Amino acid sequence: MNNKSGPGLLFVLVCAMGAGPVMNYGISATSTLIIGDLGISEAQFGLLATVCFLSAALSSVSLGRLSDRISGRAQLMLIFGGTALALLLMAVSGSYLWLLIAVALAGPAQAISNPTTNRVIAHQVDPARRPGWLGIKQSGVQASQLFSSLFFPAAALLVGWRGAAAGAAVVMAVLLVYSWNKLPAAPPPLPTTGATPGTRDPFPPTVWLLAGFALLSGAGMQATNVYLPMFAQRELNFSLLMAGAAAAVAGVVGVASRVLWGRRMAGGTTVSSLLVILAVGAIGGTALLLAAGQTGLPLLLWAGVAVHGATVLGVNVVVMAAVMREVDPSRVGAASGVVSLGMYIGFAAGPLAMGLLLEYSGGFLAGWLFVAAGYLLCVVLGLILRGRTSARTPAAAERGTKA
């Protein structure tokens, strides 16, 4: 393995994971300003996230295969450069249509982030350290949520939401320069088990189960992430900054949870057990948010936000670590693309469904019930996955980890 797999490279991976979601989290944190400025409905607002994630879903498989072929630096250009371009378009958008185009441009930058970072870890990091690295790099998404939830509302109060987008674009440019210099120019060759990059041989059934889990959990995750600030303002009378702080708390807890779950994976805890625990916990977090809306008690909202961050925001690290155990290293990018396809379909469907339910029911109750139902199906998939993997011996599992 390369001796450059140190803190600098890990920071690059964290930033690469966090770059793509910056626009979504920023739009969510300034939702009331955007809705008021553009004169759009709640459903139209939800469509912004849906278009972004649909764009990511449509490009995830092809970009996953591409990540097995092109250099890591070229992929950094797609991630940081693509996000900066989308943010600049958001900054100059004069209508809802142009904002839709901007979020669509941000989709591919998110789609390639998991394949890119997973492949770097597969090439550069010893097998025993990979789960820990996965947990830390996946926390980049929640670090992005923390940054955006604090930066966008504060900047928007000074220079408007468009000015906040321009400022975030500058941050992306700086990160691109830094990451370009830290990432090794080319990875060393990997041993394979006969598969070739880009091959279309079928993936193990567990990969598709993981993709299904990512879809269902992703729908609930983004429905909550996108509408949480609006929920806090409308149902509990939070200010713009306090609503952003609620989303930031989820981000902080999410960072810690992804590192924690990564360590639990490294310690040998089975994937299926963790996924079932996370899904059950996510149901509890949604129940707390629902109760907060019904009672108007801020304490329940803060508790729900914390549980949301500790559970469903940790799913991705477990799923991606499982992918790396299931496939040959030469196909990590392609397999990550398949699971990302499910995840981004869920990301697209969740905010759209939440927005429609909010618009036509007049409240958040139906939306929270929708989110909880998706998590319940995640429990079922986790139990199916446990049934498929229970026959594996510890030795076989260990061989899969080192593949």
Contacts in CASP RR format, 6 or more apart in sequence:
PFRMAT RR
TARGET T0000
AUTHOR 0000-0000-0000
METHOD contacts of the structure
MODEL  1
MNNKSGPGLLFVLVCAMGAGPVMNYGISATSTLIIGDLGISEAQFGLLAT
VCFLSAALSSVSLGRLSDRISGRAQLMLIFGGTALALLLMAVSGSYLWLL
IAVALAGPAQAISNPTTNRVIAHQVDPARRPGWLGIKQSGVQASQLFSSL
FFPAAALLVGWRGAAAGAAVVMAVLLVYSWNKLPAAPPPLPTTGATPGTR
DPFPPTVWLLAGFALLSGAGMQATNVYLPMFAQRELNFSLLMAGAAAAVA
GVVGVASRVLWGRRMAGGTTVSSLLVILAVGAIGGTALLLAAGQTGLPLL
LWAGVAVHGATVLGVNVVVMAAVMREVDPSRVGAASGVVSLGMYIGFAAG
PLAMGLLLEYSGGFLAGWLFVAAGYLLCVVLGLILRGRTSARTPAAAERG
TKA
1 123 0 8 1.000
1 124 0 8 1.000
1 125 0 8 1.000
1 126 0 8 1.000
1 188 0 8 1.000
2 123 0 8 1.000
2 124 0 8 1.000
2 184 0 8 1.000
2 187 0 8 1.000
2 188 0 8 1.000
4 124 0 8 1.000
4 184 0 8 1.000
5 124 0 8 1.000
5 125 0 8 1.000
5 126 0 8 1.000
5 129 0 8 1.000
8 182 0 8 1.000
9 120 0 8 1.000
9 124 0 8 1.000
9 182 0 8 1.000
9 183 0 8 1.000
9 184 0 8 1.000
10 133 0 8 1.000
10 136 0 8 1.000
10 137 0 8 1.000
11 182 0 8 1.000
12 76 0 8 1.000
12 178 0 8 1.000
12 179 0 8 1.000
12 182 0 8 1.000
12 183 0 8 1.000
13 117 0 8 1.000
13 120 0 8 1.000
13 121 0 8 1.000
13 133 0 8 1.000
13 136 0 8 1.000
13 137 0 8 1.000
14 136 0 8 1.000
14 137 0 8 1.000
14 139 0 8 1.000
14 140 0 8 1.000
14 143 0 8 1.000
15 80 0 8 1.000
15 140 0 8 1.000
15 175 0 8 1.000
15 178 0 8 1.000
15 179 0 8 1.000
16 76 0 8 1.000
16 79 0 8 1.000
16 80 0 8 1.000
16 113 0 8 1.000
16 116 0 8 1.000
16 117 0 8 1.000
16 137 0 8 1.000
16 179 0 8 1.000
17 113 0 8 1.000
17 114 0 8 1.000
17 117 0 8 1.000
17 137 0 8 1.000
17 138 0 8 1.000
17 139 0 8 1.000
17 140 0 8 1.000
17 141 0 8 1.000
17 144 0 8 1.000
18 113 0 8 1.000
18 140 0 8 1.000
18 141 0 8 1.000
18 143 0 8 1.000
18 144 0 8 1.000
19 79 0 8 1.000
19 80 0 8 1.000
19 83 0 8 1.000
19 109 0 8 1.000
19 113 0 8 1.000
19 144 0 8 1.000
19 172 0 8 1.000
19 175 0 8 1.000
20 79 0 8 1.000
20 83 0 8 1.000
20 106 0 8 1.000
20 107 0 8 1.000
20 109 0 8 1.000
20 110 0 8 1.000
20 113 0 8 1.000
20 144 0 8 1.000
21 110 0 8 1.000
21 141 0 8 1.000
21 144 0 8 1.000
21 145 0 8 1.000
21 148 0 8 1.000
22 83 0 8 1.000
22 87 0 8 1.000
22 144 0 8 1.000
22 147 0 8 1.000
22 148 0 8 1.000
22 168 0 8 1.000
22 171 0 8 1.000
22 172 0 8 1.000
23 52 0 8 1.000
23 83 0 8 1.000
23 86 0 8 1.000
23 87 0 8 1.000
23 90 0 8 1.000
23 102 0 8 1.000
23 103 0 8 1.000
23 106 0 8 1.000
23 165 0 8 1.000
23 168 0 8 1.000
24 49 0 8 1.000
24 52 0 8 1.000
24 103 0 8 1.000
24 106 0 8 1.000
24 222 0 8 1.000
24 225 0 8 1.000
24 226 0 8 1.000
25 144 0 8 1.000
25 145 0 8 1.000
25 147 0 8 1.000
25 148 0 8 1.000
25 149 0 8 1.000
25 152 0 8 1.000
25 225 0 8 1.000
25 247 0 8 1.000
26 148 0 8 1.000
26 149 0 8 1.000
26 151 0 8 1.000
26 152 0 8 1.000
26 164 0 8 1.000
26 165 0 8 1.000
26 168 0 8 1.000
27 34 0 8 1.000
27 48 0 8 1.000
27 49 0 8 1.000
27 90 0 8 1.000
27 103 0 8 1.000
27 226 0 8 1.000
28 49 0 8 1.000
28 148 0 8 1.000
28 149 0 8 1.000
28 225 0 8 1.000
28 226 0 8 1.000
28 227 0 8 1.000
28 228 0 8 1.000
28 229 0 8 1.000
28 230 0 8 1.000
28 247 0 8 1.000
29 148 0 8 1.000
29 149 0 8 1.000
29 152 0 8 1.000
29 153 0 8 1.000
29 229 0 8 1.000
29 243 0 8 1.000
29 244 0 8 1.000
29 247 0 8 1.000
30 152 0 8 1.000
30 153 0 8 1.000
30 156 0 8 1.000
30 161 0 8 1.000
30 164 0 8 1.000
30 240 0 8 1.000
31 45 0 8 1.000
31 226 0 8 1.000
31 227 0 8 1.000
31 229 0 8 1.000
31 230 0 8 1.000
32 229 0 8 1.000
32 230 0 8 1.000
32 233 0 8 1.000
32 240 0 8 1.000
33 156 0 8 1.000
33 160 0 8 1.000
33 161 0 8 1.000
33 240 0 8 1.000
34 40 0 8 1.000
34 45 0 8 1.000
34 99 0 8 1.000
34 161 0 8 1.000
35 41 0 8 1.000
35 42 0 8 1.000
35 45 0 8 1.000
37 161 0 8 1.000
38 95 0 8 1.000
38 96 0 8 1.000
38 99 0 8 1.000
39 96 0 8 1.000
40 96 0 8 1.000
41 359 0 8 1.000
42 230 0 8 1.000
42 355 0 8 1.000
42 358 0 8 1.000
42 359 0 8 1.000
43 352 0 8 1.000
43 355 0 8 1.000
43 356 0 8 1.000
43 358 0 8 1.000
43 359 0 8 1.000
44 96 0 8 1.000
45 230 0 8 1.000
45 355 0 8 1.000
46 226 0 8 1.000
46 227 0 8 1.000
46 351 0 8 1.000
46 352 0 8 1.000
46 354 0 8 1.000
46 355 0 8 1.000
47 100 0 8 1.000
47 351 0 8 1.000
47 352 0 8 1.000
48 99 0 8 1.000
48 100 0 8 1.000
48 103 0 8 1.000
48 351 0 8 1.000
49 103 0 8 1.000
49 222 0 8 1.000
49 226 0 8 1.000
49 347 0 8 1.000
49 348 0 8 1.000
49 350 0 8 1.000
49 351 0 8 1.000
49 352 0 8 1.000
50 348 0 8 1.000
50 349 0 8 1.000
50 350 0 8 1.000
50 351 0 8 1.000
50 352 0 8 1.000
51 100 0 8 1.000
51 103 0 8 1.000
51 104 0 8 1.000
51 348 0 8 1.000
52 103 0 8 1.000
52 104 0 8 1.000
52 106 0 8 1.000
52 107 0 8 1.000
52 110 0 8 1.000
52 347 0 8 1.000
52 348 0 8 1.000
53 107 0 8 1.000
53 110 0 8 1.000
53 222 0 8 1.000
53 344 0 8 1.000
53 345 0 8 1.000
53 346 0 8 1.000
53 347 0 8 1.000
53 348 0 8 1.000
53 351 0 8 1.000
54 344 0 8 1.000
54 345 0 8 1.000
54 348 0 8 1.000
55 103 0 8 1.000
55 104 0 8 1.000
55 105 0 8 1.000
55 106 0 8 1.000
55 107 0 8 1.000
55 108 0 8 1.000
55 111 0 8 1.000
56 107 0 8 1.000
56 108 0 8 1.000
56 110 0 8 1.000
56 111 0 8 1.000
56 340 0 8 1.000
56 344 0 8 1.000
56 347 0 8 1.000
56 348 0 8 1.000
57 111 0 8 1.000
57 340 0 8 1.000
57 341 0 8 1.000
57 342 0 8 1.000
57 344 0 8 1.000
57 345 0 8 1.000
57 346 0 8 1.000
57 347 0 8 1.000
57 348 0 8 1.000
59 107 0 8 1.000
59 108 0 8 1.000
59 111 0 8 1.000
59 112 0 8 1.000
60 111 0 8 1.000
60 112 0 8 1.000
60 337 0 8 1.000
60 338 0 8 1.000
60 340 0 8 1.000
60 341 0 8 1.000
60 342 0 8 1.000
60 344 0 8 1.000
61 334 0 8 1.000
61 337 0 8 1.000
61 338 0 8 1.000
61 341 0 8 1.000
63 78 0 8 1.000
63 108 0 8 1.000
63 111 0 8 1.000
63 112 0 8 1.000
63 115 0 8 1.000
63 337 0 8 1.000
64 111 0 8 1.000
64 112 0 8 1.000
64 115 0 8 1.000
64 333 0 8 1.000
64 334 0 8 1.000
64 336 0 8 1.000
64 337 0 8 1.000
64 340 0 8 1.000
65 197 0 8 1.000
65 198 0 8 1.000
65 333 0 8 1.000
65 334 0 8 1.000
65 337 0 8 1.000
66 112 0 8 1.000
67 75 0 8 1.000
67 112 0 8 1.000
67 115 0 8 1.000
67 116 0 8 1.000
67 119 0 8 1.000
67 333 0 8 1.000
67 336 0 8 1.000
68 115 0 8 1.000
68 119 0 8 1.000
68 197 0 8 1.000
68 198 0 8 1.000
68 330 0 8 1.000
68 331 0 8 1.000
68 332 0 8 1.000
68 333 0 8 1.000
68 334 0 8 1.000
69 197 0 8 1.000
69 198 0 8 1.000
71 185 0 8 1.000
71 186 0 8 1.000
72 116 0 8 1.000
72 119 0 8 1.000
72 120 0 8 1.000
72 183 0 8 1.000
72 187 0 8 1.000
73 180 0 8 1.000
73 183 0 8 1.000
73 185 0 8 1.000
75 112 0 8 1.000
75 116 0 8 1.000
76 116 0 8 1.000
76 176 0 8 1.000
76 179 0 8 1.000
76 180 0 8 1.000
76 183 0 8 1.000
77 176 0 8 1.000
78 108 0 8 1.000
78 109 0 8 1.000
78 112 0 8 1.000
79 109 0 8 1.000
79 112 0 8 1.000
79 113 0 8 1.000
79 116 0 8 1.000
80 109 0 8 1.000
80 172 0 8 1.000
80 173 0 8 1.000
80 175 0 8 1.000
80 176 0 8 1.000
80 179 0 8 1.000
81 109 0 8 1.000
81 172 0 8 1.000
81 173 0 8 1.000
81 176 0 8 1.000
82 105 0 8 1.000
82 106 0 8 1.000
82 108 0 8 1.000
82 109 0 8 1.000
82 172 0 8 1.000
83 106 0 8 1.000
83 109 0 8 1.000
83 169 0 8 1.000
83 172 0 8 1.000
84 169 0 8 1.000
84 172 0 8 1.000
84 173 0 8 1.000
84 176 0 8 1.000
85 105 0 8 1.000
85 169 0 8 1.000
86 102 0 8 1.000
86 103 0 8 1.000
86 105 0 8 1.000
86 106 0 8 1.000
86 107 0 8 1.000
86 109 0 8 1.000
87 102 0 8 1.000
87 106 0 8 1.000
87 165 0 8 1.000
87 166 0 8 1.000
87 167 0 8 1.000
87 168 0 8 1.000
87 169 0 8 1.000
87 172 0 8 1.000
88 165 0 8 1.000
88 166 0 8 1.000
88 169 0 8 1.000
89 98 0 8 1.000
89 101 0 8 1.000
89 102 0 8 1.000
89 105 0 8 1.000
90 99 0 8 1.000
90 102 0 8 1.000
90 103 0 8 1.000
90 162 0 8 1.000
90 165 0 8 1.000
91 162 0 8 1.000
91 163 0 8 1.000
91 165 0 8 1.000
91 166 0 8 1.000
91 167 0 8 1.000
91 169 0 8 1.000
92 98 0 8 1.000
92 162 0 8 1.000
93 99 0 8 1.000
93 101 0 8 1.000
93 102 0 8 1.000
93 162 0 8 1.000
107 344 0 8 1.000
110 344 0 8 1.000
111 337 0 8 1.000
111 340 0 8 1.000
111 344 0 8 1.000
114 316 0 8 1.000
114 320 0 8 1.000
114 336 0 8 1.000
114 337 0 8 1.000
114 339 0 8 1.000
114 340 0 8 1.000
115 332 0 8 1.000
115 333 0 8 1.000
115 334 0 8 1.000
115 336 0 8 1.000
115 337 0 8 1.000
115 340 0 8 1.000
117 137 0 8 1.000
118 134 0 8 1.000
118 320 0 8 1.000
118 323 0 8 1.000
118 324 0 8 1.000
118 332 0 8 1.000
118 333 0 8 1.000
118 336 0 8 1.000
119 187 0 8 1.000
119 332 0 8 1.000
119 333 0 8 1.000
119 336 0 8 1.000
120 183 0 8 1.000
120 187 0 8 1.000
121 130 0 8 1.000
121 133 0 8 1.000
121 134 0 8 1.000
121 137 0 8 1.000
121 324 0 8 1.000
122 130 0 8 1.000
122 190 0 8 1.000
122 324 0 8 1.000
122 329 0 8 1.000
122 332 0 8 1.000
123 187 0 8 1.000
123 188 0 8 1.000
123 190 0 8 1.000
123 329 0 8 1.000
124 184 0 8 1.000
124 187 0 8 1.000
125 133 0 8 1.000
127 401 0 8 1.000
127 402 0 8 1.000
128 266 0 8 1.000
129 266 0 8 1.000
130 266 0 8 1.000
130 321 0 8 1.000
130 324 0 8 1.000
130 401 0 8 1.000
131 262 0 8 1.000
131 263 0 8 1.000
131 265 0 8 1.000
131 266 0 8 1.000
131 267 0 8 1.000
131 321 0 8 1.000
132 259 0 8 1.000
132 262 0 8 1.000
132 263 0 8 1.000
132 265 0 8 1.000
132 266 0 8 1.000
134 262 0 8 1.000
134 265 0 8 1.000
134 317 0 8 1.000
134 320 0 8 1.000
134 321 0 8 1.000
134 324 0 8 1.000
135 258 0 8 1.000
135 259 0 8 1.000
135 261 0 8 1.000
135 262 0 8 1.000
135 263 0 8 1.000
135 265 0 8 1.000
135 317 0 8 1.000
135 321 0 8 1.000
136 258 0 8 1.000
136 259 0 8 1.000
138 258 0 8 1.000
138 314 0 8 1.000
138 316 0 8 1.000
138 317 0 8 1.000
138 320 0 8 1.000
139 254 0 8 1.000
139 255 0 8 1.000
139 256 0 8 1.000
139 258 0 8 1.000
139 259 0 8 1.000
139 317 0 8 1.000
140 255 0 8 1.000
140 258 0 8 1.000
141 258 0 8 1.000
141 313 0 8 1.000
141 316 0 8 1.000
142 250 0 8 1.000
142 251 0 8 1.000
142 252 0 8 1.000
142 253 0 8 1.000
142 254 0 8 1.000
142 255 0 8 1.000
142 257 0 8 1.000
142 258 0 8 1.000
142 309 0 8 1.000
142 313 0 8 1.000
143 251 0 8 1.000
143 255 0 8 1.000
145 225 0 8 1.000
145 247 0 8 1.000
145 248 0 8 1.000
145 250 0 8 1.000
145 251 0 8 1.000
145 254 0 8 1.000
146 248 0 8 1.000
146 251 0 8 1.000
146 252 0 8 1.000
146 255 0 8 1.000
148 168 0 8 1.000
149 229 0 8 1.000
149 244 0 8 1.000
149 245 0 8 1.000
149 247 0 8 1.000
149 248 0 8 1.000
149 251 0 8 1.000
150 244 0 8 1.000
150 245 0 8 1.000
150 248 0 8 1.000
151 164 0 8 1.000
151 168 0 8 1.000
152 161 0 8 1.000
152 164 0 8 1.000
152 168 0 8 1.000
153 240 0 8 1.000
153 241 0 8 1.000
153 243 0 8 1.000
153 244 0 8 1.000
154 241 0 8 1.000
155 163 0 8 1.000
155 164 0 8 1.000
155 167 0 8 1.000
156 163 0 8 1.000
156 164 0 8 1.000
156 240 0 8 1.000
157 240 0 8 1.000
157 241 0 8 1.000
159 166 0 8 1.000
190 329 0 8 1.000
190 330 0 8 1.000
191 329 0 8 1.000
192 328 0 8 1.000
192 329 0 8 1.000
192 330 0 8 1.000
193 328 0 8 1.000
193 403 0 8 1.000
194 328 0 8 1.000
194 330 0 8 1.000
195 201 0 8 1.000
195 328 0 8 1.000
195 330 0 8 1.000
195 331 0 8 1.000
196 330 0 8 1.000
197 330 0 8 1.000
197 331 0 8 1.000
197 334 0 8 1.000
198 331 0 8 1.000
198 334 0 8 1.000
199 331 0 8 1.000
199 334 0 8 1.000
203 326 0 8 1.000
203 327 0 8 1.000
203 331 0 8 1.000
203 335 0 8 1.000
203 338 0 8 1.000
204 326 0 8 1.000
204 327 0 8 1.000
205 388 0 8 1.000
206 322 0 8 1.000
206 326 0 8 1.000
206 385 0 8 1.000
206 388 0 8 1.000
206 389 0 8 1.000
207 323 0 8 1.000
207 326 0 8 1.000
207 327 0 8 1.000
207 335 0 8 1.000
207 338 0 8 1.000
207 339 0 8 1.000
208 338 0 8 1.000
209 381 0 8 1.000
209 382 0 8 1.000
209 384 0 8 1.000
209 385 0 8 1.000
209 388 0 8 1.000
210 319 0 8 1.000
210 322 0 8 1.000
210 323 0 8 1.000
210 326 0 8 1.000
210 339 0 8 1.000
210 385 0 8 1.000
211 338 0 8 1.000
211 339 0 8 1.000
211 341 0 8 1.000
211 342 0 8 1.000
211 343 0 8 1.000
212 342 0 8 1.000
212 381 0 8 1.000
213 275 0 8 1.000
213 315 0 8 1.000
213 319 0 8 1.000
213 378 0 8 1.000
213 381 0 8 1.000
213 382 0 8 1.000
213 385 0 8 1.000
214 315 0 8 1.000
214 316 0 8 1.000
214 319 0 8 1.000
214 339 0 8 1.000
214 340 0 8 1.000
214 342 0 8 1.000
214 343 0 8 1.000
214 346 0 8 1.000
215 342 0 8 1.000
215 343 0 8 1.000
215 345 0 8 1.000
215 346 0 8 1.000
215 349 0 8 1.000
216 346 0 8 1.000
216 374 0 8 1.000
216 375 0 8 1.000
216 377 0 8 1.000
216 378 0 8 1.000
216 381 0 8 1.000
217 278 0 8 1.000
217 279 0 8 1.000
217 282 0 8 1.000
217 312 0 8 1.000
217 315 0 8 1.000
217 374 0 8 1.000
217 375 0 8 1.000
217 378 0 8 1.000
218 312 0 8 1.000
218 315 0 8 1.000
218 343 0 8 1.000
218 346 0 8 1.000
218 347 0 8 1.000
218 350 0 8 1.000
219 346 0 8 1.000
219 347 0 8 1.000
219 349 0 8 1.000
219 350 0 8 1.000
219 353 0 8 1.000
219 371 0 8 1.000
219 374 0 8 1.000
220 282 0 8 1.000
220 286 0 8 1.000
220 312 0 8 1.000
220 346 0 8 1.000
220 350 0 8 1.000
220 370 0 8 1.000
220 371 0 8 1.000
220 374 0 8 1.000
220 375 0 8 1.000
221 312 0 8 1.000
221 313 0 8 1.000
221 315 0 8 1.000
221 347 0 8 1.000
222 346 0 8 1.000
222 347 0 8 1.000
222 350 0 8 1.000
222 351 0 8 1.000
223 350 0 8 1.000
223 351 0 8 1.000
223 353 0 8 1.000
223 354 0 8 1.000
223 367 0 8 1.000
223 370 0 8 1.000
223 371 0 8 1.000
224 286 0 8 1.000
224 289 0 8 1.000
224 308 0 8 1.000
224 312 0 8 1.000
224 371 0 8 1.000
225 247 0 8 1.000
225 250 0 8 1.000
226 350 0 8 1.000
226 351 0 8 1.000
226 354 0 8 1.000
227 351 0 8 1.000
227 354 0 8 1.000
227 355 0 8 1.000
227 358 0 8 1.000
227 364 0 8 1.000
228 243 0 8 1.000
228 246 0 8 1.000
228 247 0 8 1.000
228 250 0 8 1.000
228 289 0 8 1.000
228 305 0 8 1.000
229 238 0 8 1.000
229 240 0 8 1.000
229 243 0 8 1.000
229 244 0 8 1.000
229 246 0 8 1.000
229 247 0 8 1.000
230 243 0 8 1.000
231 289 0 8 1.000
231 293 0 8 1.000
231 364 0 8 1.000
232 238 0 8 1.000
232 242 0 8 1.000
232 243 0 8 1.000
232 244 0 8 1.000
232 246 0 8 1.000
232 301 0 8 1.000
233 239 0 8 1.000
233 240 0 8 1.000
233 243 0 8 1.000
234 364 0 8 1.000
235 292 0 8 1.000
235 293 0 8 1.000
235 296 0 8 1.000
235 364 0 8 1.000
236 292 0 8 1.000
236 293 0 8 1.000
236 296 0 8 1.000
236 298 0 8 1.000
236 301 0 8 1.000
238 246 0 8 1.000
238 298 0 8 1.000
246 301 0 8 1.000
246 302 0 8 1.000
246 305 0 8 1.000
247 305 0 8 1.000
249 302 0 8 1.000
249 305 0 8 1.000
249 306 0 8 1.000
250 305 0 8 1.000
250 306 0 8 1.000
250 308 0 8 1.000
250 309 0 8 1.000
250 313 0 8 1.000
251 309 0 8 1.000
251 313 0 8 1.000
253 305 0 8 1.000
253 306 0 8 1.000
253 308 0 8 1.000
253 309 0 8 1.000
253 310 0 8 1.000
253 313 0 8 1.000
254 309 0 8 1.000
254 310 0 8 1.000
254 313 0 8 1.000
254 314 0 8 1.000
256 310 0 8 1.000
257 309 0 8 1.000
257 310 0 8 1.000
257 311 0 8 1.000
257 313 0 8 1.000
257 314 0 8 1.000
258 313 0 8 1.000
258 314 0 8 1.000
258 316 0 8 1.000
258 317 0 8 1.000
261 274 0 8 1.000
261 278 0 8 1.000
261 314 0 8 1.000
261 317 0 8 1.000
261 318 0 8 1.000
262 317 0 8 1.000
262 318 0 8 1.000
262 321 0 8 1.000
264 274 0 8 1.000
265 271 0 8 1.000
265 274 0 8 1.000
265 317 0 8 1.000
265 318 0 8 1.000
265 321 0 8 1.000
270 386 0 8 1.000
270 389 0 8 1.000
271 318 0 8 1.000
271 319 0 8 1.000
271 321 0 8 1.000
271 322 0 8 1.000
271 325 0 8 1.000
271 385 0 8 1.000
271 389 0 8 1.000
272 382 0 8 1.000
272 383 0 8 1.000
272 385 0 8 1.000
272 386 0 8 1.000
272 387 0 8 1.000
272 389 0 8 1.000
272 390 0 8 1.000
273 386 0 8 1.000
274 318 0 8 1.000
275 315 0 8 1.000
275 318 0 8 1.000
275 319 0 8 1.000
275 378 0 8 1.000
275 381 0 8 1.000
275 382 0 8 1.000
275 385 0 8 1.000
276 379 0 8 1.000
276 382 0 8 1.000
276 383 0 8 1.000
276 386 0 8 1.000
277 311 0 8 1.000
278 311 0 8 1.000
278 312 0 8 1.000
278 314 0 8 1.000
278 315 0 8 1.000
278 318 0 8 1.000
278 378 0 8 1.000
279 311 0 8 1.000
279 312 0 8 1.000
279 375 0 8 1.000
279 376 0 8 1.000
279 378 0 8 1.000
279 379 0 8 1.000
279 382 0 8 1.000
280 375 0 8 1.000
280 379 0 8 1.000
281 307 0 8 1.000
281 310 0 8 1.000
281 311 0 8 1.000
281 312 0 8 1.000
281 375 0 8 1.000
282 307 0 8 1.000
282 308 0 8 1.000
282 311 0 8 1.000
282 312 0 8 1.000
282 375 0 8 1.000
282 378 0 8 1.000
283 372 0 8 1.000
283 375 0 8 1.000
283 376 0 8 1.000
283 379 0 8 1.000
284 304 0 8 1.000
284 307 0 8 1.000
284 311 0 8 1.000
284 372 0 8 1.000
285 303 0 8 1.000
285 304 0 8 1.000
285 307 0 8 1.000
285 308 0 8 1.000
285 311 0 8 1.000
286 304 0 8 1.000
286 308 0 8 1.000
286 368 0 8 1.000
286 371 0 8 1.000
286 372 0 8 1.000
286 375 0 8 1.000
287 368 0 8 1.000
287 372 0 8 1.000
288 300 0 8 1.000
288 301 0 8 1.000
288 303 0 8 1.000
288 304 0 8 1.000
288 307 0 8 1.000
289 300 0 8 1.000
289 301 0 8 1.000
289 304 0 8 1.000
289 305 0 8 1.000
289 308 0 8 1.000
289 368 0 8 1.000
290 364 0 8 1.000
290 365 0 8 1.000
290 368 0 8 1.000
290 369 0 8 1.000
290 372 0 8 1.000
291 297 0 8 1.000
291 300 0 8 1.000
292 298 0 8 1.000
292 300 0 8 1.000
292 301 0 8 1.000
292 304 0 8 1.000
293 300 0 8 1.000
293 301 0 8 1.000
293 364 0 8 1.000
293 365 0 8 1.000
294 365 0 8 1.000
312 375 0 8 1.000
316 343 0 8 1.000
319 339 0 8 1.000
319 343 0 8 1.000
320 336 0 8 1.000
320 339 0 8 1.000
323 332 0 8 1.000
323 335 0 8 1.000
323 336 0 8 1.000
323 339 0 8 1.000
324 332 0 8 1.000
325 397 0 8 1.000
325 400 0 8 1.000
325 401 0 8 1.000
325 403 0 8 1.000
326 335 0 8 1.000
326 400 0 8 1.000
327 334 0 8 1.000
327 335 0 8 1.000
327 403 0 8 1.000
328 403 0 8 1.000
329 403 0 8 1.000
350 370 0 8 1.000
350 371 0 8 1.000
353 367 0 8 1.000
353 370 0 8 1.000
354 367 0 8 1.000
354 370 0 8 1.000
354 371 0 8 1.000
357 363 0 8 1.000
357 366 0 8 1.000
357 367 0 8 1.000
357 370 0 8 1.000
358 364 0 8 1.000
358 366 0 8 1.000
358 367 0 8 1.000
361 367 0 8 1.000
END
